[in-house]
Amino acid sequence: MRNFVAVSALVLSVACSSNMNRDSMMMKKDVVETAMDAGMFNTLAKALMAAELVPMLKESGPYTVFAPTDEAFAKLPAGTLEMLMRPENRDKLRSILQYHVVSGNVSAAEVMKMTSANTAGGQPISIMMMGDRVMVGNAHVTKADIRASNGTIHVIDTVLMPPGM
């Protein structure tokens, strides 16, 4: 019986240590690396590179990123993404992407209490609850609280457009 208890304690200790190591390894990645590793933000990663926003999002922040998935980008009208990715449209793409970034490390619990937030582009974005779902602008948050070393990512299902675009 003592051996069983000792082995159980050892297994539990290793399991907890393994989870803590995995969590701390995840926290070593910034919001850009975390998004790239997720596999569902390939278009966002390319857009961030084209807009030259990767260096900003690799800084200490903290940042909260409302990250549209590849499927969200696919919902844009035909040709829109290609047009935005051209070098001559870098400023417009940069404005759109900055509209997805909020200063600070804002958890889902905090977002749920907000009615708006100021974005990195200087424009406010509306936040509201629809039933038990959070809406940021016209996008639904589909997954929340993906932690990174310099902030938090909340997954959204629609690309947000700043007013006037």
N, C-alpha and C positions, 0 to 999 in steps of 0.2 A: 504494500500500500504506500509506504514511504517513497519507493522508487517511482510509482505512478505519479504521485504528487510532485516529486522533483522533476520528472520528465515533463509533466504538464506545465509546470512553472517555466521550465527552459523553453518549451515550444511557444508559450505565450510571450515570453521575453523576446525571443527571436522575431516573432510575428510583429510585435509592437515596434521593435527596432527597425524592421524592414519597412513598415508603413511610415515611420517617422523619417527614414532615409529617403523614401520615395517622395514624401511631401516636401522635405527640405530640398531635394533635387529639383522638384517642380518649381519651387520658389526661387531657385537660382536663375531661372529663365525670365527675361523681361516680357512685356506684353507682345512685342513683335515676335520673338522666338516662340512664345507660348501659342500664339495664333498660327504661326507657320507649322508648328508641330501637330496642331489639331487636325489638319487635313481637310477642313471644310472652309478655309479662308484663303484659298490660293489666289483668287481674283483680288481680294483685299490686299494681300501681300504685294502683288504686282502693281496695284494702284498706289500703294504707299511708296513703293520704290519710284514709280513714275512721277509722283508728286514731291519726291525728295523729303518725305516726312519720317522715314525710318530713323535718321539720327535723333530727331526730337523725341520719338517714342522709345528710344533706347536710353534716354537720360533717366535720372533717378525719379522724376515725377513727384508724387505718384499721379497716375492717370486712370481714369475709368473710360474704357472704350466700349461703345455700343457697336459691336462688330457684325456687319452683314455677312451672311454666308454666301457661298458661290451661287446657291439657288436664288438668293435675294438679288444679286447682280444680274442673273439671267432673266429676271422679271423686268429689267429696264427695257425701254423701247429699242427695237432693232437699230444697231449702229451707234447708240448713245455711248456705250462703254468705249468702243473703238475711237470715237471722236474725242472723248475726254482723255484718253491715253496719249494723244498726240502731244509732242513737246509744246506746241503753240497754245495748248489749252491747259498747261500745267497749273496756272493760277486758279482756274475754275475747278479743276480736280482737287487741288489743295483745299479750297474753300469747302467743297463737299465733304471731303474726308475729315477736316477739322470739325465739321458739324457733328461728327460721331464721337468726339473726344471731349471729356469733361475733366477739369482739374480735380485732383483728389482721389482718394481710394474709397469709392462709394459702393457700399454693399447693397444687395438687393433689398434688404430690410430698410435701409436708408432711402433708396430710390422710391420705394412704395409710399413713403411719407412725403415725397416732394411733389410739387406741381410744375416746376420748371427747373432748368439748370443752365448756367452759362457755358457755352462750348468754347473750345480752343480757338475758334474763329471769331469769338466775341459776340456771337448771336445766341439768344436764349432758345432753348428747345422745350416744348411742353412735355410734361409727364403726367400720366393719369392712370387710374385703375379702371379696368373694364371687367367687372365681375371679380374674378380672382387672378386676372392677367394684367401685367403691366404694359402700358403703351408708352413708347418714347416717340414723340412725333406721331407718324402714322404706322409705326412698326411695333410688332408684338415682341416682347422679350421671350425667347423660347428656351433659353438656358441661362442661368445666372451664376454669378460668383465664381468664375474661373480665375483663380488667383495666380498672380505673377509676382516677380520680385519688385516690380515698380508700379503695381496697380492691379486692377481687376478688369476682366472682360465679361460683358453680358452679350449673349448672342441674340441677334435680331433677324427678322425675316424679310426686311425691306430696306433698301438703300434710302437713307434720309436725304432730303434736298433742303438746303437753307432757303429761307424766304427770298423770293425774287429770282429763283433759278428754275 
